[in-house]
């Protein structure tokens, strides 16, 4: 089969930048990051099953400031992907496609991800 | 007006021969993961600073163990479906694409089974 010179859709650089585009690509990036982050979940569970020494190693790594930073990023990625995923489910149901709703839901997703991350960590440190 | 034959429409499988199966499984796991993730996040916050015995006790509780197994299965199914789409969109070399998709699926099965096995071992008092 020969491919003819079919018209191409405008390249990404042609579009005027809109920040809802950022939400879209960040949904994918957080999804990939969370997929790699599942290594931490499995490590934690397997170590807990393996015994106190293995579990102490996980605790030491995750309690280190860098481990906490990774966990903090993981928490935000999870809540962002969760909130924006719900936004996607509304679209799948055919709702929320008009521009004002699209921008409002975008703001809501960012706000919800930050608030939920904040709540989880404040509660984790026993502040609330 | 549809260009599909009545049989093709009834089967609803389209050119890739798998219909909306991938799409539907992604949504099904997504919906399941909304409450599961919120439950798990709440559980983890409660476990901050907990020692090994307390974590084992929490994981081993029947309701928690059951929910963790469901969470793990849904997470890894959802993750490998999502990774597949990302790889299909951005990796254009056919060999690399297939290798990437296979690695994603193998890793999901391996990690998912390891997680489920750990939960069951703790739960059955290993």
HADDOCK unambig.tbl for C-alpha pairs under 7 A between the chains (distance, minus, plus):
assign (segid A and resid 32 and name CA) (segid B and resid 83 and name CA) 6.64 0.50 0.50
assign (segid A and resid 35 and name CA) (segid B and resid 79 and name CA) 5.58 0.50 0.50
assign (segid A and resid 42 and name CA) (segid B and resid 111 and name CA) 6.58 0.50 0.50
assign (segid A and resid 42 and name CA) (segid B and resid 114 and name CA) 6.92 0.50 0.50
assign (segid A and resid 42 and name CA) (segid B and resid 115 and name CA) 5.08 0.50 0.50
assign (segid A and resid 45 and name CA) (segid B and resid 115 and name CA) 6.18 0.50 0.50
assign (segid A and resid 45 and name CA) (segid B and resid 118 and name CA) 5.83 0.50 0.50
assign (segid A and resid 45 and name CA) (segid B and resid 119 and name CA) 6.72 0.50 0.50
assign (segid A and resid 46 and name CA) (segid B and resid 115 and name CA) 6.46 0.50 0.50
assign (segid A and resid 46 and name CA) (segid B and resid 118 and name CA) 5.06 0.50 0.50
assign (segid A and resid 48 and name CA) (segid B and resid 52 and name CA) 6.75 0.50 0.50
assign (segid A and resid 48 and name CA) (segid B and resid 56 and name CA) 6.55 0.50 0.50
assign (segid A and resid 49 and name CA) (segid B and resid 118 and name CA) 5.36 0.50 0.50
assign (segid A and resid 49 and name CA) (segid B and resid 121 and name CA) 6.38 0.50 0.50
assign (segid A and resid 49 and name CA) (segid B and resid 122 and name CA) 5.46 0.50 0.50
assign (segid A and resid 52 and name CA) (segid B and resid 52 and name CA) 6.15 0.50 0.50
assign (segid A and resid 55 and name CA) (segid B and resid 52 and name CA) 6.64 0.50 0.50
assign (segid A and resid 82 and name CA) (segid B and resid 34 and name CA) 6.60 0.50 0.50
assign (segid A and resid 120 and name CA) (segid B and resid 45 and name CA) 6.50 0.50 0.50
assign (segid A and resid 123 and name CA) (segid B and resid 45 and name CA) 6.64 0.50 0.50
assign (segid A and resid 124 and name CA) (segid B and resid 45 and name CA) 5.00 0.50 0.50
assign (segid A and resid 124 and name CA) (segid B and resid 48 and name CA) 5.93 0.50 0.50
